[in-house]
Structure formats: C-alpha cells, structure tokens
Amino acid sequence: MKENVYGKNVFVTGASSGIGLACARLFAEKGCFVTGVSRNTAETEEAFEGGGKLVMKKLDVTEEEKVREFVSGLPGVDIAILCAGMGVAGPAETTPSEMTRKQMEVNYFGTLNAAQPCLSRMKESGKGLLIVIGSIAGRVSIPMQSQYSASKYALEAFTDAVRMEMRKYGVRAVIVEPGDTKTGFTAARETLRGEDGYSRTLEKSVSKMAKDEQNGRSPLSVAKTVYALSLRKDPPSRVPVGFEYKLLMFLLRLMPDRLKEHILSKMYLPG
C-alpha cells in the first residue's frame, strides 16, 4: 500500500464541515496528526485507530496575525489543505462592494493568510504539500456567481505561482477543483435579494446551483482525491474531481468561447 510521502503533520482550514471535515477525518484515519481549524467549531480532540489524531481549534482565517501566530505554534506543517470558503450570488452589475469584499476576504485572503506561514514552515523543513480547494467555477464563470468565480480564479493564479516559486525548496502545490458537491455550502450561500430586473434570472440561476449541489458528489469523494495527492512526489498542477469534470474541462478547452457561453447561458439564465 502506498503511503503519504510528505509527513504526518496535517493542517486543514474550514475543517468543521463539508470538504474540510471530510479531509481532516480521512487523513486522521490514515494515521496522520491533523489540526483542523474553523471560525465556528467546538475545540475537541479525537484519537483514531492506527495512531491518527484530529484536534479541532477555533480560528478565523481572515485574521491574518492570529493565523500566522497559530501556524508558527504547530509542531510541524507537512501538508496544508486550505478549504475555508463561502459563496455569494448576485448580478455582477449590482452586487454591493461589501458582499464582494467579504467573498474575497474569506476565499482569497483567507487562503493567502493560511498559505504564507505554512509555506514558510515547509521551506524550513525542505518539503511539503500545499493543497488549495478551488472550484470548477474557478475555471468556468457561472452567471450570477461572478464574485465567487472571481475569488476561485484568483486561487488558480496564486497556486500556479506558488508551485513555480517553491519547487526548488521541495514544496509542491496543487489546486483541487470540485464540481457540484453536497455540503452545507449551499444553504450558507449569501444571495442578493430584491433585485429589480434580475430577480427572475437570479432565482433560476441560484435554484439550479442549489439543485445540482445537493445532487452532487459527497465531500468524501473530494477528500479521497486530496489524499491521493499526498501519495505522489510530483503531483499534477490541478485536479478536477471526478471523471465527468475532467472530461468537461477537456471539452471546454476545445470549445470556442461563444459556444461555451451559449451553453452556460442556456443552463443558468431564463430564455
């Protein structure tokens, strides 16, 4: 059986639910010492058969100095899995700046706040694996989800740069791109309401997103993809989760932009 090639100390953000929780528990089940953090979590410790352990701590990834202090106090960071995120839905034209700033503060800056001290710890030890949880929406913009897609596009660019910069230090970086996944993310999405001229469009788009997510893959399927990356000394740059999304990404690379936008409009916008 293949084993994790980076080390046993694992740090997971957004670990109280969904993909983050699934990742934290799976790595603990595989014998790792996992520290999971979330803004809203009970502080607990759980031991697993095989010697693994999961410690949950309260931490808000948007609080930069607290995150840096927390990571510097960990016994080690061999693998960092950055899952913390939230979603905003609304028209690009009218989504208020405070909603957009919150979206970027959590999804992009929250990831950055955690990634930087983790990379420093990995550089010091001469090896490590940074896994950023992105989204298919970070490769394909979705109508009425422009701010969310923008935040995930930013993570694609960030992770690509990290991968090039850190390779000589033995550190690898991968962005994992889940598609529709059944988690609490759907219910927590912040949707702009009372939009004159956009209400019907917004209703259809968000309803389709919610339906697809709740009929989507399990968080465990994403966690298994993440764990498989820890077995590889030279993992790929980006990994869509599931054959159907791998195929979709391949087809979209071949497709003219106008055709791609036509198909997405038919899916998410009223006629």
N, C-alpha and C positions, 0 to 999 in steps of 0.2 A: 504494500500500500504506500502511495506517495505521501510525503509529509511536507508541511509548511516549511519553506526554505528561508524564511526571514527571521523568525524568532517567535517567542511565546507571548510577548507583551503587546497587547492589542488595545487601541483606543478607539472608541466609537462615539460619534456625536448623533444627536437625535435618537437616542437609544431606548426611549421609553415606550415606543410603539412602532408599528409598521415595519419598514425595511430595516431601520436601525436596530430595533429589538430582535428581529429575526437574525441579523448578522451577529449581534452580541451573543445571543444564546448558542448559535451554531459554533462559533469559534470557541466558546467555553466548553461545549460538548466535545470538541476536538482536543481538549486538553490545554487550552490557552488561558492566560491570566488576563481577563478582559475588564477594562474600566469603561463603563458606559455613562454618558452624561446627557442630561436634558434639563430644560428650564423647568419642566413640571414632572417631577418624579419623586417617589419616596427613596430615601437613602437606605439601600439594602446590600446584603452580601449573600451569595448563593454558591455553594460548592457543587461540583458535578463529578460523576463517575469518571475515572481516568485522570483526575487531578486538576481539572479545569476549575476556574472560579470567575464569577461575574460580580463585580462591585458597581453599584449604581450610585451616582452622585449628582447633586443639583448644580447646574452650570448653564448660564445663558451665553451662547456663542457670540452674541452681539456685544458683549462686554469684553473688549479686547484685552485690557490689562489683567482682568481676572482669569481669562483663558490662558494667557501667557504664564501667569503665576502657577495655575493649576498644572499645565503640561510640564513645566520645569520641575514640579514636585513628584512627577510619576517616576517609578523605579526604572522605566525604560519605555521607549516607543519603537517597536519593531514594525508594526503595521498600524496605520491610521485609516479608519473608514469613516468618511465625513458624509453623514446622511441628513443632518438637520436642514429642514426646509419647510416652506409653506407656499400657498398659491393665491394669486389674485386674478380675478376675471373681470373684464370690463373693456369698453372700446378704447382703442389707442388714442382717439381724439380727446376723450373726456375723463379718463381715469385721473383722479386727483394726485398731485405730487406726493402727498403724504402716504397714499397707498403704494405708489411706485417706490418711494424711498424705503418703506418697510419691506417690500418684496426684495429689493437689492440688499438691504441691511442684513436680512436673515440668510437668503440664499447665496449671495456672493460674498459680502463682507464677513458673514458668519463663518463661511468655509475658509476664507482667507485668514481670519483670526486664528482658527484652529490649525490650519495647514502650516503657517510660518514657524511656530515653535516646534511642531512635530518634525518638520524638515531639518531644523537645527539639531534636534536630538538625533535624528537618523544620520545626518552628516558626521556628527561626532563619533558615532559608532561604526561608520563605514558601510552601512547597508540599511535598507528599509523599503517599505512599500506604502505608497500613498494611494488610496482608492477614493475617488470622488464620485458620489452618486449624482449623476446628471439626469438626463431625460431624453427620450426621443424628441420631445418638444424643444430640446436644445439644438436639434439638427433640422427640425421641420417646424416652422412657425405656425401656430394654430390661431385662427380668428377668435377674437375676444379674449385671447390669452397672451397678448403681445408682451406684457411686462414679465410674466412668468417665463415665456420663451427667451426673452432678452437676458434674464438672470441666468438661465441654463446655458445659453450661448456663451455668456461670459465665462462660465466654468469650463467650457470646452477649450477656449483660448488659454485660460490660466493653466490648465493641466498640461496642454501641449508645451507651453513654455517651461514649466517645471520639469517635465520629462527630459528636455534637452539640457537644461541647466544642471540637473542633479545627477545625470548618468555617470559622470566621472567620479562621483562620490559613492557610487554603489547603490544609489537610491533610484527606485523605479516609480513611475506614476501612471495610473490608468484612470480613465473615466468610464464608468459603467452607465449604460443608457437603458433604464427600464422603460417599457411602454405602459399600457394600462395595467395598474396593479391595485388589488383590493386592499385598501388601508383606510385609516381614519383621515387621510389627506382630503378625501372627497368632502366629508362633512365639514372640515375645517376651512375649506376654501373661502376666501373673502370675495364676495361678488358685489359689484357696484349696482345699486338699485335705483329705480325711478328715473331711468334714462330715456328722455323723450327722443323718439326717432330710432332708438336702438333696442327698445325693450323686447320686441319680438325676436330680433337677431340674437340678443344676449340669452334669452330664455332657451332658444333652440340649441345654441352652442353649448351652454353650460349643462343642459339636460343630457345632451349626447355624451359630453365628457363624463358626467356622473354615471350614466348607464354603462359606458364602456369600462370605466374604472372598477365599478362594482361587479362586473362580469369578467374582470381581468385575472391575471396571474396572481398567485399567492406571494406574499413577501418572502416566504421561504425559498421560492424559485430564484429570486434575486440574490438572497444570501448564499445559495449554493453556487451561483455564478461568481460571487465575490470570493468565496472560499477557494474555488478552483484556481483563481488568480494567485493565491498565496502559495500554490504548488509549483509555480513557474518562475524560473530565474530571469527570464526575459519576456514578460507578459506583453500582449498587444497594447496598442495605444488607446483603443476604445472598444467597448464590447456592448452591443445591443443585447438585451436579454430575451432569448427565445428565437427559434428558427424563423418565425413569421416576421419578426422585426429585423433580423439580419437580412432576410430576403427583401423586405421593404426598403431598407437603406440601400441595398444594391440596385434595386429598380429605380429608386429616386435619383441615383447618380447618373442613370442613363436617360432620364426623362427631362424634356425641356421644361424650363421654369413655368411657362404659361400653362402647360398641361398639368403640372403638379398643383399649381394654384387653382386651376379649374376643378380638379378632383377634390381638393380640400374645401373649396367653397361649396360644392355640392353636398359634402358631408356635414358641414358645420353651419352653413348660412341658409336662411329661408329663400325660397325661389322668388 
